[in-house]
Amino acid sequence: MTKPGRCLQRLLALAWLLAVLLVAGHNAWLWLGQRASPDTDILALLPGANGKDVVRQQAFSHMVDAAQQKLVVLVGDRDWSRARAGAQAYLDVLRGHAELIVPVSGDSAQWQSQWLDSLEASRTVLLSDTQRAELAVGNAQQWSQRALAGLYGAFGGPRLGAWQDDPFGLFSQWVQERAKETPVRPRDGQLFVERDGINYVLLLLELKAPALSMQAQEQVMPLLTQAQRAAHNQASEVVSGGVILHAAAASAQAGSESATIGAGSLLGILLLMWLTFRSFKPILYIALSIAVGCLGALSVSMLLFGKIHLLTLVFGASLIGIAQDYGIYFLCARLAAPASQDSQALLRRLLPGLALMLLAALIGYLGMALTPFPGLQQMAVFSALGLVFAWLTVICWFPQLIGPHTLRATPQALRFGQSIARWPDLLGGFAWHLVLPGVVALIGLAIVGVARLHSSDDIRALQKSPPALLQDQIRISQLLDMAAPVQFYLVRGASAEAVLQQEEALREKLQPLLQRKLISGVQALSNWVPSQRRQQENLSLLHRSLLDTRGDAPDAITLTARAIGESAQWAQALRQRMLEKTQPITPAQFLATPAAAASRHLWLGQVDGQFASIVALRGLADYRQLDQLAAVAEGLPGVQWVDKVGEISSVLRQYRIMMAWALLCAYAAIFALLTLRYRRRAWRALAPPLLASLLTLGLFGWLGQPLQLFHVLAGLLVLGLGVDYGIFLLESSPNQRAHAWLTVGLSAASALLSFGLLALSKSPPLHAFGLTMLCGMLLVWLLAPLFTHPGLGTLRAQPVKDSV
């Protein structure tokens, strides 16, 4: 190599050293100085399924945010005093940590008093649907008897306040109906619920730190564990539910898997290098290229995205199995090259193949980067950046570090390389008649398996929480009869009054489903704040049925006064007392009161030029009946059924289909790229990953494995990596073929270690991805030599156009 060429190579090496030092410094500043932490929100991986519908998107965020910072704890025992003691022990542990978590339940008796006082001025116009029907058909005598029963009867039912404030029991009955929205009741200053003979104290806790913050999880989770142990010492059962519990479990799982997969891949690759070269130098070189790739991916990804998702790091751990390909290719080529050829000249010979390998892998990642899934975009960009940094490390540093006498292969490695001579040629030679029928039969079985494939795009398959957490969450939902946060009705209107009227129409249409017990209840602001039109109708009903003194017949109050020996003046005072409690109530007034604590998340207010609210459903257990709920919204103006699970699952299906087409386009793009160099032989490099993907899908079909988006995404990488093996073999001359096969073996074994370990992940997306890669890459490894028979040689060995 000429002296100017050597100087240029050294300058490139020094320039790359400076870039790597900057990247390392940036990583130190991020993770040690700024204490950056990965994102753990699974929803951050998903696309915005609602597009430009701001109201719809805000409605979902409103429902999720209402629960995200809350933690629900039920401390239970058959002995009420033990349950109370357990709850107090739980709260005692949390006391002194108000900067992290605080109880929001407070004194239930005081809260109930404030709750009732806030509705006092409007109590007379607050009527339930049942009461409206009774007022429409009842006569004055019947209502007078009800008033007398409330005054004298032993079984008049619970009453709120003095008899004169609510002589007919309308407000008390209305409050009782509202109370049916939850089984929780006050008892001895605590919130209480009972099921199967067990008394539970309900503790509502609010997190002051973001639930999805890993730093917050590290601080809060030990505190909650300590509190749960303290409660268990007093009570027999402690049930907890909240987003932070699932997020912390996901963080711990992903962190553990990231360490296991990364360490396992690295150790496996280092062992392979040792068995191949019996020297620490190649190990250090490969580790160096991997380390620079990971540091570069972390640094640039943080600059581009502002934060890194934890699943990106777990996925990025598999980057180790890809980035080492370039180093392995150079090391094995150095072994095969004559000692007279310096490493800079060797690099010039290898550069076309190295460039093809990088471009093919980047095309595979490009398919992921073009999806509208923020998480997949981040994973693709992270991995692609890591490959580029590792590739540049090989190009800039390896020729300077590795000379003609630096490496020596072990006998075992040489024997493996020479084993390619025993592989049959699928398209020629004496063995092809024996091999080809078996391959055809295998392809036939694969096609039948593909025909048996079924798809599953359910968003719930993206995250798998520990069974104990899921059981607790189910238990809490059953005990508290909670509304589903991901299925609800969105109601819109030009004004708050219009929204309330539409809610009332919707609630009326839902009555048949309530009677059939498809749902157990409806949560809506109009349950608490009737529309102004409804309030006026209620007042008219009261006048006509109870307070009307203009007719010949006496009204209910007059009859009641006569029955107890009171004067007309007393009756008028009682009538006036009721009329003073008819002040109209509006959503804004109600939401400012303590009574609105459990309903504020249902009112969106004015959003994007219109008013909107949420009508939530309780007791929705049979999700096969969602079509009936969606049908209720049809024909009601401004009412829209929202099924977030169904929406995102539909999006997953759309993009699974879209990415399948993208995979076909990637095959076409890589084929065009290979054709520029290999011409009529290009198909030989592409056939192994294509056939391997078909066989893998066929295997999944026979095993009943449902097809998901992540299987298709893995197919992109089977293509991007699998084509490398064809390139290794097509680039080699006959006397270099053994070392090319050694390169394929090392690369494939490393990829199987990386992606095979992903198949062990408990995260369903990573498991599906890893399983596909494990099967696909193993098959590519086995199939690659069948399509690249000896004698193909390098481009310089013989004219390309004469060989098919």
C-alpha positions in Angstrom: 0.0 0.0 0.0 1.3 3.5 -0.8 2.4 5.8 1.9 -0.4 8.4 1.2 -2.9 5.5 1.5 -1.5 4.5 4.9 -1.6 8.1 6.1 -5.2 8.4 5.0 -6.1 5.2 6.8 -4.4 6.4 10.0 -6.2 9.8 9.8 -9.5 7.9 9.5 -8.6 5.8 12.5 -7.8 8.9 14.6 -10.9 10.7 13.4 -13.0 7.7 14.4 -11.2 7.5 17.8 -12.2 11.1 18.4 -15.9 10.4 17.4 -16.0 7.3 19.8 -14.5 9.4 22.7 -17.2 12.0 22.1 -19.9 9.3 22.1 -18.5 7.7 25.3 -18.4 11.1 27.0 -22.0 11.8 25.9 -23.2 8.4 27.4 -21.4 9.1 30.6 -23.1 12.5 30.9 -26.5 11.0 30.1 -26.5 8.0 32.4 -24.3 9.2 35.2 -24.6 13.0 35.1 -28.3 13.4 34.0 -29.3 10.0 35.5 -31.5 9.3 32.4 -33.8 6.3 32.8 -35.6 4.1 30.2 -39.3 4.6 29.5 -41.5 1.7 30.6 -44.9 2.7 29.2 -46.2 -0.1 26.9 -48.6 2.4 25.2 -45.6 4.4 24.1 -44.8 1.6 21.7 -48.1 1.9 20.0 -49.4 4.2 17.3 -52.0 6.9 17.8 -55.0 4.9 16.5 -57.3 7.9 16.5 -55.5 10.0 14.0 -56.5 13.6 14.1 -59.5 13.1 16.4 -58.3 15.2 19.3 -61.4 14.7 21.4 -61.3 10.9 21.1 -57.6 10.7 21.9 -58.1 13.0 24.9 -61.0 10.9 26.1 -58.8 7.8 26.3 -55.9 9.7 27.9 -58.4 11.1 30.4 -59.6 7.6 31.4 -56.0 6.2 31.6 -54.6 9.2 33.5 -57.4 9.0 36.1 -56.1 5.5 37.1 -52.4 5.8 36.3 -51.5 7.7 39.5 -53.8 5.8 41.7 -53.1 2.8 43.8 -56.0 0.7 45.3 -55.4 -1.4 48.4 -57.9 -3.7 50.1 -57.0 -5.0 53.5 -59.4 -7.8 54.5 -60.2 -10.2 57.3 -63.3 -11.9 58.6 -62.8 -9.9 61.8 -63.5 -6.2 61.1 -61.2 -5.0 63.9 -58.3 -7.0 62.4 -59.0 -5.6 59.0 -59.0 -2.0 60.4 -55.7 -2.8 62.3 -54.1 -4.1 59.1 -55.2 -1.0 57.2 -53.8 1.3 59.9 -50.5 -0.7 59.8 -50.3 -0.2 56.1 -50.8 3.6 56.4 -48.3 3.8 59.2 -45.5 2.6 57.0 -46.4 5.2 54.3 -46.6 8.0 56.9 -43.6 10.3 56.4 -43.3 9.7 52.7 -45.8 12.2 51.4 -43.4 13.2 48.6 -43.9 9.8 47.1 -47.4 8.6 48.0 -50.4 9.9 50.1 -53.8 8.4 51.1 -56.7 10.2 49.5 -59.6 8.4 51.3 -59.5 10.4 54.5 -62.3 10.3 57.1 -65.3 8.8 55.3 -67.8 10.3 57.7 -66.5 13.8 57.2 -66.3 13.2 53.5 -69.9 12.0 53.3 -71.1 15.1 55.2 -69.3 17.4 52.8 -70.6 15.3 49.9 -74.2 15.8 51.0 -73.8 19.5 51.8 -72.6 20.2 48.3 -75.9 19.0 46.8 -78.2 20.6 49.4 -79.3 23.6 47.3 -80.5 21.5 44.4 -81.8 18.4 46.2 -85.5 18.8 45.2 -84.8 18.8 41.4 -82.6 15.7 41.6 -84.9 12.8 40.6 -84.0 9.3 39.3 -85.8 7.7 36.3 -87.7 5.5 38.7 -88.9 8.5 40.7 -90.0 10.4 37.6 -92.1 7.4 36.5 -93.7 7.2 40.0 -94.5 10.9 40.1 -96.1 10.7 36.6 -98.7 8.1 37.8 -99.0 8.5 41.5 -101.8 10.5 43.2 -101.7 12.9 46.1 -103.1 10.2 48.5 -100.4 7.7 47.7 -97.6 10.3 48.2 -99.2 11.5 51.5 -99.1 7.8 52.7 -95.5 7.6 51.8 -94.7 10.8 53.7 -96.5 9.4 56.8 -94.7 6.1 56.5 -91.5 8.0 56.5 -92.5 9.9 59.6 -94.0 7.1 61.7 -93.1 3.8 60.0 -90.5 1.5 61.5 -89.4 0.4 58.0 -89.4 3.8 56.3 -85.8 3.2 55.2 -82.7 5.3 55.8 -83.2 9.1 55.8 -80.7 11.9 55.2 -81.4 14.9 57.5 -84.7 15.9 59.1 -88.0 14.6 57.9 -89.1 18.2 57.0 -86.2 18.5 54.6 -87.3 15.5 52.5 -90.8 14.5 53.6 -91.4 12.1 50.6 -87.9 10.6 50.8 -87.1 11.6 47.2 -83.6 12.9 47.9 -82.7 10.0 50.2 -83.9 7.5 47.5 -81.9 9.4 44.8 -78.8 9.2 46.9 -79.3 5.5 47.5 -79.5 4.9 43.8 -76.4 6.9 43.2 -74.7 4.9 45.9 -75.4 1.7 43.8 -72.6 2.9 41.4 -70.2 1.4 43.9 -70.4 -1.3 46.6 -68.1 0.8 48.8 -69.8 2.1 52.0 -68.6 4.1 55.0 -68.0 2.3 58.3 -66.3 3.5 61.5 -64.6 6.3 59.6 -63.3 3.9 56.9 -64.3 3.0 53.4 -65.6 -0.5 53.5 -66.7 -3.3 51.2 -67.7 -6.9 52.0 -67.6 -10.1 50.0 -67.9 -13.8 50.9 -67.8 -13.0 54.7 -64.6 -11.0 54.4 -64.6 -7.4 55.5 -62.2 -5.1 53.5 -61.0 -1.7 54.3 -60.5 0.3 51.1 -57.4 2.5 50.9 -57.1 4.9 48.0 -53.5 6.1 47.5 -52.2 8.7 45.1 -48.7 8.7 43.7 -46.9 12.0 43.7 -44.1 10.7 41.3 -44.9 9.4 37.8 -46.0 5.8 37.9 -44.0 4.9 34.8 -40.8 6.4 36.0 -38.2 3.8 36.9 -36.7 6.1 39.5 -40.2 6.4 41.2 -40.7 2.6 41.0 -37.3 2.0 42.7 -38.4 4.3 45.6 -42.1 3.4 45.9 -42.0 -0.4 45.4 -39.9 -1.2 48.5 -42.2 1.0 50.5 -45.3 -0.8 49.3 -43.7 -4.2 50.0 -42.9 -3.1 53.6 -46.4 -1.8 54.0 -48.0 -5.0 52.7 -45.9 -7.1 55.1 -47.0 -4.8 58.0 -50.7 -5.2 57.0 -50.3 -9.0 56.7 -49.2 -9.2 60.3 -52.6 -7.9 61.3 -55.1 -9.0 58.6 -55.4 -12.2 56.5 -55.6 -10.6 53.0 -54.0 -7.7 51.2 -55.0 -7.0 47.6 -53.3 -4.3 45.6 -53.8 -2.9 42.2 -52.4 0.0 40.2 -50.4 0.9 37.1 -47.1 1.2 39.1 -47.3 -2.4 40.1 -47.5 -3.6 36.5 -44.9 -1.1 35.3 -42.5 -2.1 38.0 -42.9 -5.8 37.2 -42.3 -5.0 33.5 -39.2 -3.0 34.3 -37.8 -5.7 36.5 -38.5 -8.3 33.9 -37.1 -6.3 31.0 -34.0 -5.3 33.0 -33.3 -8.9 34.0 -33.9 -10.1 30.4 -31.7 -7.3 29.0 -28.9 -8.3 31.3 -29.4 -12.0 30.6 -29.7 -11.8 26.9 -26.9 -9.3 26.5 -24.6 -11.2 28.8 -25.5 -14.6 27.3 -25.0 -13.3 23.7 -21.7 -11.7 24.6 -20.4 -14.7 26.5 -21.5 -17.1 23.7 -19.7 -15.0 21.1 -16.6 -14.7 23.1 -16.5 -18.5 23.6 -16.9 -19.0 19.9 -14.1 -16.6 19.2 -11.9 -18.4 21.7 -12.6 -21.8 20.2 -11.9 -20.4 16.7 -8.8 -18.4 17.3 -7.6 -19.6 20.8 -6.5 -16.0 21.4 -7.9 -13.0 23.3 -7.0 -10.6 20.6 -9.9 -11.4 18.2 -12.2 -11.5 21.2 -11.2 -8.0 22.2 -11.5 -6.8 18.6 -15.1 -8.1 18.3 -16.0 -6.8 21.7 -14.6 -3.4 20.8 -16.8 -3.2 17.6 -19.9 -4.3 19.6 -19.2 -1.8 22.4 -18.8 1.1 20.0 -22.0 0.0 18.2 -24.0 0.0 21.5 -22.6 3.3 22.7 -23.2 5.0 19.4 -26.8 3.7 19.2 -27.5 4.9 22.7 -26.1 8.3 22.2 -27.6 9.2 18.9 -31.0 7.6 19.8 -31.2 9.7 22.9 -30.5 12.8 20.8 -33.2 11.8 18.2 -35.9 10.6 20.6 -35.2 12.2 23.9 -35.7 8.9 25.7 -35.2 5.2 25.2 -37.8 2.6 25.9 -36.8 -0.4 28.0 -37.9 -2.9 25.4 -35.6 -1.1 22.9 -32.7 -1.9 25.2 -33.8 -5.5 25.5 -34.2 -5.7 21.7 -30.9 -3.9 21.3 -29.2 -6.6 23.3 -29.7 -8.8 20.3 -27.7 -6.2 18.3 -24.6 -8.1 19.6 -25.5 -11.0 17.3 -25.5 -8.8 14.2 -22.8 -6.2 14.7 -20.1 -8.9 15.1 -20.7 -10.1 11.5 -18.5 -7.4 10.0 -15.6 -8.1 12.4 -15.9 -11.9 11.9 -15.9 -11.4 8.1 -12.7 -9.4 8.3 -11.0 -11.8 10.7 -11.8 -14.9 8.7 -10.8 -13.2 5.5 -7.5 -12.2 7.1 -6.9 -15.9 7.9 -7.6 -16.9 4.3 -5.5 -14.1 2.7 -1.8 -14.6 1.9 0.7 -13.2 4.3 2.0 -10.9 1.5 -1.2 -9.0 1.4 -1.4 -6.2 3.9 -4.7 -5.5 5.8 -5.4 -2.2 4.0 -5.4 -4.0 0.6 -7.5 -6.8 2.1 -10.0 -4.2 3.2 -10.3 -2.8 -0.3 -11.1 -6.2 -1.6 -13.7 -6.9 1.1 -15.3 -3.5 1.1 -18.0 -4.3 -1.6 -19.1 -7.3 0.3 -19.1 -5.5 3.6 -21.1 -2.6 2.1 -23.6 -5.1 0.7 -24.0 -6.7 4.1 -24.6 -3.4 5.8 -27.1 -2.2 3.2 -29.0 -5.5 3.3 -29.3 -5.3 7.1 -30.4 -1.6 6.9 -33.1 -2.4 4.4 -34.4 -5.0 6.8 -34.5 -2.4 9.6 -35.9 0.2 7.2 -39.1 -1.8 7.1 -39.5 -1.5 10.9 -38.5 2.2 10.9 -41.3 3.0 8.3 -44.1 1.7 10.6 -46.1 4.3 12.6 -45.2 2.4 15.8 -43.0 4.7 17.9 -41.5 1.8 19.7 -40.7 -0.1 16.5 -39.2 3.0 15.0 -37.0 3.5 18.0 -35.9 -0.2 17.9 -35.1 0.0 14.2 -33.2 3.3 14.5 -31.3 2.1 17.6 -30.3 -1.2 15.9 -29.4 0.4 12.5 -27.2 3.0 14.3 -25.5 0.3 16.2 -24.7 -1.6 13.0 -23.3 1.6 11.3 -21.1 2.4 14.3 -19.8 -1.2 14.5 -19.3 -1.3 10.7 -17.3 1.9 10.8 -15.2 0.6 13.7 -14.2 -2.4 11.6 -13.5 -0.3 8.5 -11.4 2.3 10.4 -9.6 0.3 13.1 -9.3 -3.4 12.1 -6.8 -2.8 9.3 -4.6 -1.0 11.8 -5.0 -3.5 14.6 -4.9 -6.8 12.6 -1.8 -7.7 10.5 -1.0 -10.8 8.4 0.5 -12.7 11.3 -2.0 -11.6 14.0 -4.4 -14.5 13.8 -4.2 -18.3 13.6 -7.2 -20.6 13.4 -7.6 -23.6 15.7 -7.7 -27.1 14.1 -11.4 -27.4 15.1 -12.2 -24.2 13.2 -10.3 -25.4 10.2 -12.1 -28.7 10.2 -15.4 -26.9 10.4 -14.5 -24.7 7.4 -13.6 -27.7 5.4 -16.9 -29.4 6.2 -18.6 -27.4 3.4 -17.1 -29.8 0.9 -19.5 -32.5 2.2 -22.6 -30.3 1.5 -24.6 -31.3 -1.6 -25.2 -29.0 -4.4 -28.9 -28.5 -4.7 -28.7 -27.6 -8.4 -26.0 -29.8 -9.7 -23.7 -32.7 -8.9 -24.4 -36.4 -8.2 -26.3 -35.8 -5.0 -28.9 -33.3 -6.2 -31.2 -36.1 -7.4 -31.4 -37.4 -3.8 -31.6 -33.9 -2.1 -34.1 -32.2 -4.4 -37.1 -34.6 -3.8 -36.7 -34.1 0.0 -36.6 -30.3 -0.4 -39.7 -30.4 -2.6 -41.5 -32.5 -0.1 -40.4 -30.2 2.7 -41.7 -27.1 0.8 -45.0 -28.9 0.2 -45.4 -29.5 3.9 -44.5 -25.9 4.5 -47.1 -24.6 2.1 -49.8 -26.8 3.8 -48.6 -25.4 7.2 -48.9 -21.8 5.9 -52.4 -22.5 4.8 -53.2 -23.6 8.3 -51.9 -20.3 9.8 -54.3 -18.1 11.7 -53.5 -14.6 12.9 -53.9 -13.0 16.4 -53.6 -9.2 16.6 -55.0 -8.7 20.2 -53.2 -5.8 21.9 -53.5 -7.6 25.2 -50.9 -10.1 23.8 -48.2 -7.3 23.9 -47.8 -7.3 27.7 -47.9 -10.2 30.1 -48.0 -9.2 33.8 -47.2 -11.8 36.6 -50.2 -14.0 37.4 -50.3 -12.8 41.0 -50.8 -9.2 39.8 -53.5 -10.1 37.3 -55.3 -12.1 40.0 -55.2 -9.1 42.4 -56.5 -6.8 39.6 -59.3 -9.1 38.8 -60.2 -9.4 42.5 -60.3 -5.6 42.9 -62.4 -5.2 39.8 -64.9 -7.8 41.2 -65.0 -6.3 44.7 -65.3 -2.7 43.6 -67.4 -3.3 40.4 -65.1 -1.0 38.5 -65.8 0.5 35.1 -63.6 -0.6 32.2 -61.2 2.2 31.2 -60.7 1.1 27.6 -64.4 0.6 26.5 -66.8 3.5 26.9 -69.0 5.9 25.0 -67.8 9.3 24.0 -70.5 11.9 23.9 -70.1 15.3 22.1 -72.2 18.4 21.7 -72.2 22.1 21.0 -72.8 22.9 24.6 -72.7 21.3 28.1 -76.5 21.2 28.0 -76.5 19.3 24.7 -74.0 16.7 26.0 -76.1 16.1 29.1 -79.2 15.6 27.0 -77.4 13.1 24.8 -76.1 11.3 27.8 -79.7 10.9 29.1 -80.8 9.5 25.8 -77.9 7.1 25.8 -78.7 5.9 29.3 -82.3 5.2 28.3 -81.2 3.1 25.4 -78.8 1.1 27.7 -81.7 0.1 30.0 -82.5 -3.2 28.1 -78.8 -4.3 28.5 -78.9 -3.5 32.2 -82.0 -5.6 32.5 -80.3 -8.5 30.7 -77.3 -8.0 33.0 -74.9 -7.6 30.1 -73.6 -4.7 32.1 -74.2 -4.0 35.8 -74.2 -0.2 35.7 -73.6 3.1 33.9 -71.4 5.9 35.1 -72.2 9.3 33.6 -72.2 12.9 34.9 -75.9 13.1 34.0 -76.5 10.6 36.8 -75.6 13.4 39.1 -76.3 16.5 37.1 -79.4 16.3 35.0 -79.7 18.5 32.0 -81.4 21.9 32.6 -84.3 20.6 30.5 -84.6 17.5 32.8 -84.3 19.6 35.9 -87.2 21.8 34.7 -89.2 18.7 33.9 -88.5 17.4 37.4 -89.7 20.6 39.0 -92.9 20.5 36.9 -93.5 16.9 38.0 -93.1 17.9 41.6 -95.5 20.8 41.3 -98.1 18.7 39.5 -97.9 15.7 41.8 -96.9 17.0 45.2 -97.1 20.8 45.4 -100.0 21.9 43.2 -102.6 23.8 45.3 -104.5 25.3 42.5 -106.9 22.4 41.9 -110.0 21.4 43.8 -108.4 18.3 45.3 -105.8 18.9 48.1 -102.1 18.2 47.3 -100.0 15.6 49.0 -98.5 18.1 51.5 -102.0 19.3 52.5 -103.2 15.8 53.0 -100.1 15.0 55.1 -100.6 18.1 57.3 -104.3 17.2 57.9 -103.3 13.6 58.9 -100.9 14.8 61.6 -103.1 17.7 62.8 -101.0 20.5 61.4 -102.3 23.8 60.1 -102.4 25.2 56.5 -99.5 27.6 57.5 -97.4 24.6 58.5 -98.1 22.9 55.1 -97.2 26.1 53.3 -93.9 26.4 55.3 -93.1 22.8 54.3 -94.0 23.5 50.7 -91.7 26.6 50.7 -88.9 24.6 52.3 -88.9 22.2 49.4 -89.1 24.9 46.8 -86.0 26.6 48.3 -84.0 23.6 47.4 -84.7 23.8 43.6 -81.6 25.8 42.5 -80.5 24.5 39.1 -77.1 22.8 39.2 -74.6 22.8 36.3 -71.6 20.6 35.5 -69.2 23.3 36.5 -70.8 23.8 39.9 -71.0 20.1 40.5 -67.4 19.4 39.5 -66.2 21.9 42.1 -67.9 20.0 44.9 -66.7 17.0 46.9 -69.5 14.9 45.5 -67.8 15.0 42.1 -64.6 13.3 43.3 -65.5 9.9 41.6 -67.0 11.5 38.5 -64.5 14.2 37.4 -62.7 11.9 34.9 -66.0 11.5 33.0 -66.3 15.1 32.0 -63.9 16.4 29.3 -65.4 19.9 29.1 -64.6 22.0 26.1 -62.2 20.4 23.8 -61.3 21.4 20.2 -64.3 23.8 20.0 -66.9 21.4 21.4 -68.0 19.9 24.7 -67.5 16.2 25.4 -68.0 13.6 28.2 -67.5 9.9 28.8 -70.1 7.4 29.7 -68.4 4.4 31.3 -69.8 0.9 31.9 -69.6 -1.3 35.0 -69.6 -5.1 35.1 -68.6 -5.6 31.4 -67.5 -9.2 31.6 -68.5 -10.9 28.3 -66.4 -9.1 25.7 -68.0 -11.2 23.0 -71.0 -8.9 23.3 -69.2 -5.7 22.5 -71.0 -5.5 19.1 -74.3 -5.0 21.0 -72.8 -2.1 23.0 -71.5 -0.5 19.8 -75.0 -0.8 18.2 -76.5 1.2 21.0 -74.6 4.3 19.8 -76.0 4.0 16.3 -78.7 6.6 15.7 -77.8 8.8 18.6 -76.2 12.0 17.3 -72.9 12.9 19.0 -72.6 9.5 20.7 -69.6 7.3 19.7 -68.6 3.8 21.0 -64.9 3.6 21.8 -63.2 0.3 22.2 -59.5 1.1 22.5 -58.5 -2.6 22.7 -60.4 -3.3 19.5 -59.0 -0.2 17.8 -55.4 -0.9 18.5 -55.9 -4.6 17.6 -57.3 -3.4 14.3 -54.3 -1.2 13.8 -52.0 -4.1 14.5 -53.8 -6.2 11.9 -53.5 -3.4 9.3 -49.8 -3.0 9.9 -49.2 -6.7 9.9 -50.6 -6.8 6.4 -48.7 -3.7 5.5 -45.4 -5.1 6.8 -46.0 -8.3 4.9 -46.1 -6.3 1.7 -43.1 -4.3 2.9 -41.3 -7.6 3.4 -42.0 -8.5 -0.2 -40.8 -5.1 -1.3 -37.6 -5.6 0.7 -36.9 -8.9 -1.1 -37.3 -7.0 -4.4 -35.0 -4.1 -3.3 -32.3 -6.5 -2.0 -32.5 -8.6 -5.1 -32.0 -5.4 -7.2 -29.1 -4.5 -5.1 -27.5 -7.9 -5.4 -28.1 -8.0 -9.1 -25.8 -5.0 -9.5 -22.9 -7.1 -8.3 -23.8 -10.7 -8.9 -26.1 -10.4 -11.9 -27.7 -13.7 -12.8 -26.4 -15.3 -9.6 -28.1 -12.8 -7.3 -31.0 -15.2 -6.6 -28.6 -17.7 -5.0 -28.0 -15.3 -2.0 -31.7 -14.6 -1.7 -33.0 -18.1 -1.9 -31.9 -19.3 1.6 -33.7 -16.6 3.6 -36.8 -16.9 1.4 -37.0 -20.6 1.8 -36.2 -20.4 5.5 -39.0 -17.9 6.1 -41.5 -20.2 4.2 -40.4 -23.2 6.3 -40.7 -21.2 9.5 -44.2 -20.0 8.7 -45.2 -23.6 7.8 -43.8 -24.9 11.1 -45.9 -22.2 13.0 -48.9 -23.3 11.0 -48.5 -27.0 12.0 -47.8 -26.0 15.6 -50.9 -23.8 15.8 -48.7 -20.7 16.5 -50.8 -17.6 15.7 -49.2 -15.1 13.3 -48.5 -11.7 14.7 -47.0 -8.4 13.5 -43.7 -9.3 15.3 -43.4 -12.5 13.3 -43.5 -10.5 10.1 -41.0 -8.0 11.5 -38.6 -10.8 12.4 -39.0 -12.0 8.8 -37.5 -8.7 7.7 -34.4 -9.4 9.7 -34.2 -13.0 8.6 -33.9 -11.5 5.1 -31.4 -8.8 6.2 -29.1 -11.1 8.0 -29.7 -14.3 6.0 -28.6 -12.7 2.8 -25.2 -12.1 4.4 -24.4 -15.8 4.3 -25.0 -15.9 0.6 -22.8 -12.9 0.2 -20.0 -14.5 2.3 -20.1 -17.6 0.0 -20.6 -15.8 -3.3 -17.7 -13.5 -2.5 -15.2 -16.3 -1.9 -13.0 -18.0 -4.4 -12.7 -21.9 -4.3 -9.5 -21.7 -2.2 -11.2 -19.3 0.2 -14.4 -21.3 0.5 -13.5 -23.0 3.8 -12.9 -19.7 5.5 -16.1 -18.3 4.1 -18.0 -21.2 5.5 -16.2 -20.6 8.9 -17.5 -17.0 8.7 -21.0 -18.2 8.0 -20.8 -20.7 10.9 -19.5 -18.1 13.4 -22.0 -15.5 12.3 -25.0 -17.9 12.3 -24.1 -19.3 15.7 -23.8 -15.8 17.1 -27.1 -14.7 15.7 -28.8 -17.8 17.1 -27.3 -17.0 20.5 -28.7 -13.5 20.4 -32.1 -14.1 18.9 -32.5 -17.5 20.4 -32.2 -16.0 23.8 -34.9 -13.5 22.8 -37.2 -16.5 22.3 -36.9 -17.1 26.0 -38.2 -13.7 26.9 -41.5 -13.4 28.9 -42.4 -10.4 26.9 -44.8 -11.7 24.2 -43.6 -9.4 21.4 -39.9 -10.3 22.0 -40.7 -14.0 22.4 -42.5 -14.0 19.0 -39.7 -12.1 17.4 -37.0 -14.3 18.9 -38.7 -17.6 18.1 -39.1 -16.5 14.4 -35.4 -15.5 14.3 -34.3 -18.7 16.0 -36.1 -21.0 13.5 -35.4 -18.7 10.5 -31.7 -18.2 11.1 -31.0 -21.9 11.8 -32.7 -22.8 8.5 -30.8 -20.1 6.6 -27.5 -21.5 8.0 -28.4 -25.0 6.8 -29.7 -23.9 3.4 -27.1 -21.4 2.4 -24.4 -23.8 1.1 -27.0 -25.7 -0.9 -27.3 -22.7 -3.3 -23.6 -21.7 -3.6 -21.8 -24.7 -5.1 -18.0 -24.8 -5.5 -16.7 -23.2 -8.6 -18.7 -20.1 -8.5 -15.6 -18.2 -7.4 -15.2 -14.5 -7.0 -16.1 -11.9 -9.5 -12.5 -11.8 -10.7 -12.1 -15.5 -10.9 -14.5 -15.9 -13.8 -17.1 -13.9 -15.8 -20.2 -13.6 -13.8 -22.5 -13.8 -16.7 -21.5 -17.3 -17.6 -22.6 -18.8 -14.2 -26.2 -19.2 -13.2 
